Amino acid sequence: MKTVVYQGYEFRVPADWPVYRLDEHPRTCVRYDVHAVYLGSPGQDMRCPAGLVGRTQTISFVPGQQAAAGPGAGPGARGSARQPGAGSAVPQRLPVARSAANGVIRSAVKSNAVQHELSVALGAAALGATVLGTYGTDPAVVSQVLGSLRQASAAVPQSAPQAKQARQARQSDQSDQARQARQAAHAATPSESWRGVPAHWPAQAVRAQPPVGGQRGTAAVHPVGGFDACTAPTGHAMHLWRSDYSAVGIYLGGVNAACAHGNLNPTWVRAIASWGWGMLPTYVGPQAPCWRGTGVLIDPHKAAAQGKAAATDAVHQARALGIGPGAPIYYDLEGYKGDGACTGAVLAFLNAWDRQLAGARYVTAVYSSQNSGISDIQGAARTSGFSPPKAVWIALWDNSPSLALGSLLWPMPDRSKQYSGNVNATVRGITINIDKDIVDGPLAR
């Protein structure tokens, strides 16, 4: 373990966790799929890889005046410093036996089981700091870290730890890039793992392609160019990028959402809608039991209950952002490869997700790989009477902005496609790492 000292407080974390000073390096991506400590408020222009999914143990110390936008406040309080999405469940206060001696913090730890978060509020509710911990399957390490939180003692020699943190902060950009490269190397083929770049793929800087035209019956159709990024770009970037794109994927939350929300809040949603953007609201909940990533999985014995809970929370998050009934919510189901038991759990989960979402009068939709989730949904619909979602967003990295994908159940107006990923796109001088989409399916506006 090592001691981290920040803004008059100290706490102990595993020695191999990197520490990032966001006030000194505001473009550092606040991500929850790798172990790390983040000190400060997330920047408005974080540089995140597009395809991050999953959640593990992390710690974020968000300074004063952020508690109102912290865990349990709901996405309506989101701002540039917003951390993982707060679930619809009422946060539970866990009993904490703490001594007043030695500066130990007496605040209770709040638990948000929906989003796999633990947090401690420091000082007044509206002005104090928030220390937030995320976890994947086991909260023990995060609980231990929060339990070590105390006011820094004047007797504690701070020069050496602070110097070490400063060195780590100076290396944050390089370290983040190195982790991103390691993650990208895990992808084998576009069909099996589209959320990463195979090692043999060259890096590329791209510009958006013009919309693809076609025919739908006797009426001309014009699917639009779209993109999705791990965190919401700045309003300035969205205003400029509107010249080349018309649709954007946004992440509502979910237990496997891997990035801080960034700029996502109701004001941002209203602004980009007024500029003509259509949105693909996406929720990243539990993944297939045979998923190879790091994070929370569907429990085959609780799949239906988990699907219902995920849909309930997704609706809560959407409404808080001002996205009401009639809009689609896409469930992000990452690529997987498994047996019939794994597929059965996925279908039970999605069946409950669809029912709950439709009951709230939202359009049911799923994002998944053509060779796993989409294929399994279509197969079940044809052979067992499984009720498919209204719309699909198909992940197929073939670099072809075409929705002609063979004999799918869904007609063109119910399809979108992610055809390229983790590329650096530049529009009017602003570069963002994105996944590229061609969109003809339902959008929130």
Legacy VTK file of the C-alpha trace (Angstrom):
# vtk DataFile Version 3.0
C-alpha trace
ASCII
DATASET POLYDATA
POINTS 445 float
0.000 0.000 0.000
1.003 3.645 -0.459
-0.365 6.859 1.011
-1.990 9.475 -1.233
-2.216 13.021 0.166
-4.578 15.531 -1.462
-6.349 18.702 -0.320
-5.758 18.076 3.368
-6.797 14.417 3.323
-4.900 11.175 3.016
-5.820 7.592 2.219
-4.028 4.373 1.365
-4.274 2.567 -1.975
-2.523 -0.440 -3.531
1.062 0.500 -4.339
0.830 -0.334 -8.037
-2.184 1.916 -8.755
-1.167 4.987 -10.779
-2.224 8.401 -9.439
-3.442 11.095 -11.856
-3.723 14.805 -11.057
-6.630 15.978 -13.188
-6.110 19.610 -12.209
-2.650 19.444 -13.795
-3.590 17.133 -16.671
-7.257 17.850 -17.505
-7.240 15.774 -20.688
-6.517 12.570 -18.764
-9.306 10.069 -19.396
-11.147 9.136 -16.194
-11.798 5.474 -16.836
-13.122 2.728 -14.630
-11.881 -0.371 -16.430
-8.312 -0.159 -15.042
-7.038 0.377 -11.500
-6.237 4.039 -10.884
-6.609 7.009 -8.539
-7.962 10.290 -9.962
-7.422 13.525 -8.019
-9.475 16.525 -9.113
-12.454 17.183 -11.339
-12.557 15.433 -14.739
-11.719 17.828 -17.564
-14.238 18.932 -20.170
-12.009 17.663 -22.983
-10.928 14.222 -21.805
-9.086 12.150 -24.392
-10.654 8.700 -24.058
-10.446 5.693 -26.390
-13.835 5.094 -27.973
-14.297 1.439 -27.132
-13.874 1.112 -23.375
-16.242 -1.267 -21.587
-16.056 -2.846 -18.135
-15.485 -1.819 -14.543
-12.974 -2.574 -11.807
-11.686 -0.945 -8.609
-10.847 2.761 -8.915
-10.816 5.791 -6.617
-11.766 9.369 -7.552
-11.316 12.321 -5.185
-13.607 15.043 -6.578
-12.995 18.431 -4.898
-15.535 20.748 -3.299
-18.807 21.835 -4.904
-19.043 18.457 -6.660
-20.963 16.556 -4.000
-24.271 17.674 -5.498
-23.260 16.023 -8.765
-21.820 12.961 -7.093
-23.144 9.454 -6.532
-26.830 9.174 -5.788
-27.639 12.616 -7.210
-28.883 11.176 -10.488
-27.786 12.237 -13.975
-29.783 15.453 -13.738
-26.937 16.833 -11.649
-24.283 15.868 -14.159
-21.647 18.348 -15.130
-18.070 18.249 -16.278
-17.088 16.541 -13.040
-19.779 13.886 -13.163
-18.557 10.447 -12.128
-20.239 7.083 -12.899
-24.014 7.228 -13.268
-26.069 7.067 -10.122
-28.594 4.261 -10.100
-32.275 4.576 -9.476
-31.968 2.620 -6.238
-31.833 4.657 -3.037
-28.194 4.661 -1.829
-27.772 2.658 1.349
-25.785 3.938 4.302
-23.427 1.261 5.531
-22.585 1.288 9.230
-18.991 2.367 9.734
-17.282 2.101 13.115
-14.872 5.027 13.178
-12.851 6.694 15.883
-12.647 10.467 16.180
-8.971 10.144 17.019
-6.143 10.666 14.540
-8.319 12.598 12.099
-10.317 9.567 10.945
-13.315 10.589 8.830
-16.623 9.910 10.562
-18.829 10.147 7.437
-20.746 7.009 6.549
-19.989 5.135 3.350
-22.823 5.185 0.821
-23.390 2.158 -1.364
-24.944 2.209 -4.818
-25.333 -1.458 -5.712
-26.884 -0.692 -9.106
-23.742 1.045 -10.363
-21.222 -0.790 -8.136
-20.061 2.345 -6.355
-19.094 3.293 -2.799
-18.644 6.915 -1.764
-17.881 9.199 1.166
-19.006 12.834 1.296
-16.573 15.214 3.004
-17.909 18.444 4.509
-21.211 20.144 3.708
-23.416 18.271 1.253
-23.422 21.107 -1.301
-19.811 22.227 -0.976
-17.713 19.340 0.283
-15.608 16.911 -1.681
-16.664 13.395 -2.639
-14.417 10.352 -2.611
-15.871 7.780 -4.984
-14.866 4.176 -5.476
-15.981 1.909 -8.304
-15.672 -1.867 -8.398
-16.458 -4.796 -10.642
-17.445 -7.833 -8.619
-15.781 -7.306 -5.227
-15.968 -4.035 -3.244
-13.480 -5.162 -0.578
-10.459 -3.180 -1.812
-12.484 -0.002 -2.362
-14.068 -0.368 1.067
-10.607 -0.725 2.590
-9.381 2.411 0.815
-12.359 4.474 1.966
-11.897 3.130 5.470
-8.354 4.549 5.527
-9.538 8.074 4.641
-8.516 10.670 7.228
-7.403 14.250 7.577
-3.732 14.590 6.785
-1.611 15.040 9.877
0.847 17.924 10.023
3.351 15.381 11.263
3.056 13.344 8.097
6.036 14.089 5.821
4.302 15.036 2.605
7.211 16.047 0.421
8.221 12.561 -0.691
4.714 11.273 -1.499
3.802 14.510 -3.235
6.970 14.433 -5.290
6.174 10.871 -6.297
2.622 11.868 -7.250
3.965 14.770 -9.292
6.249 12.429 -11.202
3.337 10.087 -11.815
1.181 12.999 -12.969
3.833 14.104 -15.459
3.802 10.602 -16.875
0.002 10.289 -16.907
-0.517 10.963 -20.599
2.176 8.475 -21.626
0.936 5.870 -19.156
-2.635 6.247 -20.350
-1.569 5.836 -23.951
0.416 2.728 -23.053
-2.596 1.160 -21.292
-4.794 1.986 -24.254
-2.327 0.279 -26.584
-2.250 -2.813 -24.381
-6.036 -2.967 -24.337
-6.210 -2.590 -28.109
-3.850 -5.520 -28.571
-6.380 -7.889 -26.950
-8.721 -7.735 -29.958
-8.378 -10.714 -32.292
-10.718 -10.012 -35.207
-13.354 -7.369 -35.859
-16.127 -9.961 -35.691
-15.072 -11.379 -32.322
-14.002 -8.222 -30.498
-14.920 -4.975 -32.157
-14.230 -2.937 -29.030
-10.508 -2.722 -29.708
-8.045 -2.498 -32.598
-6.279 -5.691 -33.726
-2.527 -5.328 -33.389
-1.971 -5.565 -37.152
-4.363 -2.712 -37.973
-2.560 0.563 -38.728
-3.514 3.733 -36.912
-5.561 5.995 -39.140
-6.864 9.535 -39.162
-10.206 9.691 -40.952
-12.853 12.148 -41.946
-16.545 11.415 -42.071
-17.938 9.991 -45.277
-20.973 11.631 -46.910
-24.372 10.055 -46.165
-25.191 6.941 -48.161
-28.275 7.145 -50.350
-30.677 4.333 -51.207
-34.296 3.385 -51.806
-36.944 2.339 -49.316
-39.913 1.309 -51.411
-40.626 4.300 -53.574
-39.192 6.881 -51.174
-35.547 7.872 -51.108
-33.729 7.114 -47.873
-30.609 8.729 -46.636
-28.955 6.999 -43.701
-26.823 9.507 -41.837
-23.249 9.441 -40.658
-22.791 9.026 -36.920
-20.190 8.345 -34.277
-19.911 7.228 -30.682
-17.210 8.079 -28.153
-16.599 6.840 -24.615
-17.398 10.212 -23.039
-19.491 13.140 -24.210
-17.413 15.712 -26.162
-17.598 19.410 -25.415
-20.509 21.436 -26.742
-18.044 23.382 -28.879
-16.836 20.172 -30.514
-20.399 18.972 -31.105
-21.324 22.280 -32.724
-18.399 22.087 -35.141
-18.757 18.365 -35.833
-22.360 18.857 -36.917
-21.008 19.845 -40.323
-19.923 16.246 -40.944
-22.102 14.076 -38.679
-25.787 13.882 -37.752
-26.029 11.128 -35.095
-24.102 10.480 -31.879
-24.080 7.621 -29.394
-24.325 8.679 -25.744
-23.778 6.481 -22.691
-26.525 6.756 -20.089
-24.663 4.621 -17.553
-24.676 1.015 -16.455
-22.522 -1.158 -14.274
-19.992 -1.697 -17.097
-19.822 1.899 -18.350
-16.076 2.532 -18.335
-15.746 6.326 -18.660
-16.804 9.359 -16.670
-19.822 11.060 -18.242
-17.815 14.114 -19.163
-20.100 16.872 -20.429
-23.279 14.791 -20.518
-26.150 16.585 -18.760
-29.650 17.810 -19.684
-28.328 21.144 -20.973
-25.884 19.365 -23.300
-28.665 17.092 -24.585
-30.988 20.020 -25.289
-28.221 21.980 -27.004
-27.112 19.299 -29.434
-30.735 18.384 -30.227
-31.319 22.029 -31.182
-28.390 21.771 -33.591
-30.014 18.845 -35.380
-28.227 15.933 -33.743
-30.014 12.629 -33.278
-28.859 10.511 -30.323
-28.468 6.782 -29.756
-28.884 6.507 -25.953
-26.922 3.452 -24.801
-26.821 1.551 -21.513
-23.868 -0.704 -20.619
-25.118 -3.221 -18.069
-24.089 -6.810 -17.210
-22.521 -8.743 -20.045
-22.880 -12.306 -21.318
-21.637 -14.973 -18.859
-19.076 -16.024 -21.474
-17.837 -12.484 -22.196
-14.057 -12.290 -22.021
-13.833 -8.751 -20.683
-13.424 -7.459 -17.127
-16.584 -6.411 -15.364
-20.000 -7.569 -14.202
-21.599 -10.574 -15.918
-25.161 -11.822 -16.246
-25.931 -14.442 -13.625
-27.750 -17.282 -15.459
-29.879 -17.864 -12.341
-30.886 -14.197 -12.079
-30.859 -13.136 -15.734
-34.483 -12.016 -15.889
-34.249 -10.032 -12.666
-31.026 -8.388 -13.828
-32.569 -7.487 -17.191
-35.556 -5.878 -15.504
-33.343 -3.941 -13.084
-31.093 -2.721 -15.896
-34.060 -1.437 -17.898
-35.517 0.286 -14.840
-32.255 2.099 -14.211
-31.785 2.957 -17.909
-35.226 4.602 -17.988
-34.366 6.540 -14.826
-31.113 7.778 -16.380
-32.785 8.691 -19.681
-35.584 10.660 -18.036
-33.134 12.588 -15.872
-31.346 13.686 -19.049
-34.614 14.834 -20.597
-34.911 11.826 -22.934
-38.534 10.794 -22.589
-40.834 7.971 -23.729
-40.850 7.303 -27.445
-37.067 7.445 -27.653
-34.930 4.322 -28.118
-32.566 2.963 -25.493
-29.923 0.603 -26.873
-28.566 -2.145 -24.639
-24.796 -2.498 -25.176
-24.122 -6.235 -25.369
-20.449 -6.777 -26.132
-19.259 -9.585 -28.391
-19.078 -13.031 -26.804
-18.407 -16.630 -27.725
-19.974 -19.401 -25.698
-22.308 -22.356 -25.499
-26.079 -22.698 -25.367
-26.200 -21.962 -21.642
-24.492 -18.609 -22.209
-26.866 -17.753 -25.051
-29.860 -18.782 -22.956
-28.857 -16.408 -20.168
-28.406 -13.570 -22.666
-31.835 -14.149 -24.189
-33.533 -14.332 -20.774
-31.866 -11.071 -19.806
-32.827 -9.286 -23.044
-36.395 -10.580 -22.890
-36.829 -8.977 -19.457
-35.030 -5.816 -20.618
-37.377 -5.471 -23.602
-40.539 -6.018 -21.564
-39.574 -3.479 -18.923
-38.453 -0.902 -21.486
-41.586 -1.315 -23.599
-43.722 -1.013 -20.475
-42.148 2.400 -19.872
-42.980 3.306 -23.511
-39.399 3.456 -24.771
-38.310 1.843 -28.045
-36.508 -1.432 -27.348
-33.113 -1.694 -29.031
-29.875 -3.672 -28.788
-26.308 -2.927 -29.838
-24.223 -6.053 -30.415
-21.927 -7.924 -32.770
-23.497 -9.385 -35.873
-21.764 -12.694 -35.115
-22.904 -13.068 -31.507
-25.750 -11.040 -29.999
-27.522 -10.140 -33.239
-27.178 -13.676 -34.591
-28.482 -15.246 -31.369
-31.460 -12.868 -31.157
-32.426 -13.540 -34.748
-32.030 -17.298 -34.368
-34.209 -17.391 -31.263
-36.873 -15.226 -32.904
-37.109 -17.638 -35.831
-37.019 -20.898 -33.914
-38.449 -20.351 -30.438
-40.781 -17.393 -30.702
-38.421 -15.037 -28.877
-39.660 -11.462 -29.195
-36.814 -9.427 -30.765
-36.133 -5.766 -30.001
-37.618 -3.138 -32.262
-34.237 -1.902 -33.511
-30.646 -3.098 -33.725
-27.301 -1.331 -33.872
-24.968 -3.857 -35.453
-21.232 -3.945 -34.747
-19.397 -5.133 -37.855
-16.021 -3.538 -38.506
-15.870 -4.122 -42.244
-15.160 -0.440 -43.049
-18.270 -0.388 -45.224
-20.918 2.282 -44.435
-23.703 0.077 -45.783
-26.795 -1.330 -44.087
-27.258 -4.102 -46.659
-26.404 -6.953 -44.304
-28.266 -9.938 -45.696
-31.500 -11.484 -44.498
-31.991 -9.723 -41.180
-35.335 -9.613 -39.378
-35.125 -5.855 -39.094
-35.914 -3.658 -42.101
-33.607 -0.801 -43.031
-35.433 1.831 -40.944
-34.727 -0.246 -37.833
-31.003 -0.760 -38.466
-27.827 1.093 -37.647
-24.289 -0.176 -38.023
-20.949 0.507 -36.394
-18.589 -0.174 -39.274
-15.223 1.066 -37.984
-13.762 1.699 -34.573
-11.112 3.327 -32.425
-10.074 5.775 -35.128
-9.011 9.390 -34.763
-11.451 11.542 -36.713
-10.735 15.232 -37.330
-13.479 17.716 -38.138
-12.744 21.437 -38.428
-9.551 21.096 -36.455
-10.971 19.033 -33.564
-9.832 15.409 -33.230
-11.755 12.781 -31.235
-11.195 9.040 -30.972
-14.465 7.496 -32.173
-16.313 4.488 -33.500
-17.943 5.293 -36.843
-21.598 4.537 -37.590
-24.119 4.600 -40.399
-27.523 5.239 -38.875
-31.022 4.605 -40.205
-32.587 3.277 -36.979
-34.539 5.201 -34.346
-32.922 8.179 -32.646
-33.699 10.385 -29.664
-34.106 14.018 -30.688
LINES 1 446
445 0 1 2 3 4 5 6 7 8 9 10 11 12 13 14 15 16 17 18 19 20 21 22 23 24 25 26 27 28 29 30 31 32 33 34 35 36 37 38 39 40 41 42 43 44 45 46 47 48 49 50 51 52 53 54 55 56 57 58 59 60 61 62 63 64 65 66 67 68 69 70 71 72 73 74 75 76 77 78 79 80 81 82 83 84 85 86 87 88 89 90 91 92 93 94 95 96 97 98 99 100 101 102 103 104 105 106 107 108 109 110 111 112 113 114 115 116 117 118 119 120 121 122 123 124 125 126 127 128 129 130 131 132 133 134 135 136 137 138 139 140 141 142 143 144 145 146 147 148 149 150 151 152 153 154 155 156 157 158 159 160 161 162 163 164 165 166 167 168 169 170 171 172 173 174 175 176 177 178 179 180 181 182 183 184 185 186 187 188 189 190 191 192 193 194 195 196 197 198 199 200 201 202 203 204 205 206 207 208 209 210 211 212 213 214 215 216 217 218 219 220 221 222 223 224 225 226 227 228 229 230 231 232 233 234 235 236 237 238 239 240 241 242 243 244 245 246 247 248 249 250 251 252 253 254 255 256 257 258 259 260 261 262 263 264 265 266 267 268 269 270 271 272 273 274 275 276 277 278 279 280 281 282 283 284 285 286 287 288 289 290 291 292 293 294 295 296 297 298 299 300 301 302 303 304 305 306 307 308 309 310 311 312 313 314 315 316 317 318 319 320 321 322 323 324 325 326 327 328 329 330 331 332 333 334 335 336 337 338 339 340 341 342 343 344 345 346 347 348 349 350 351 352 353 354 355 356 357 358 359 360 361 362 363 364 365 366 367 368 369 370 371 372 373 374 375 376 377 378 379 380 381 382 383 384 385 386 387 388 389 390 391 392 393 394 395 396 397 398 399 400 401 402 403 404 405 406 407 408 409 410 411 412 413 414 415 416 417 418 419 420 421 422 423 424 425 426 427 428 429 430 431 432 433 434 435 436 437 438 439 440 441 442 443 444
